[in-house]
């Protein structure tokens, strides 16, 4: 007479469950944007009940904020790594432009576009947006200051110019995403505009785009 042997069920730790929910939220945010982050969607991706997501996430607003912050901060780290491979301030600005306008960054552009919309109804998300935009502006302004110190840029206001360049990047990327077009062809125009803003010699940044 055969008997069935019951197998012990492995109970996952709270840390494992929390990590699964966190990873599920990141995957959805990257693939579909922040607007797709719902209790049901995260639960389905993580393979758990909706109630378990609600148990491990302080709130959906908190989960959206955490997802936004991690995804966009990760992109900035990636861009910084790419930029540090270039030797001069002009080349670093050129590398930044080509990197962020590459279609491979469309997923993070969607995250930003959703965040700007959703942030109107979430003070926590609005604070995270301000934090991450300030991090980007600080990064760009530092390159500009390096160029000024090296005598190749002449602007006296790296802070304001940093914001202007960031706004142009965001606008081009968002428009390209909305129109389902490629932002990369605008790199040369953006680089030329940056030359004027930072006070570089004509062609100084444009010529570094394909270097």
Secondary structure, 3 states (H helix, E strand, C coil): CCCCCCCCCCCCCHHHHHHHHHHHHHHHHHHHCHHHCCHHHHHHHHCCCHHHHHHHCCCHHHHHHHHHHHHHHHHHHHHHHHHCCCCCHHHHHHHHHHHHCCHHHHHHHHHHHHHHHHHHHCHHHHHHHHHHHHHHHHHHHHHHHHHHHCCCCCCCCHHHHHHHHHHHHHHHHHHHHHHCCCCHHHHHHHHHHHHHHHCCCCCCCHHHCCC
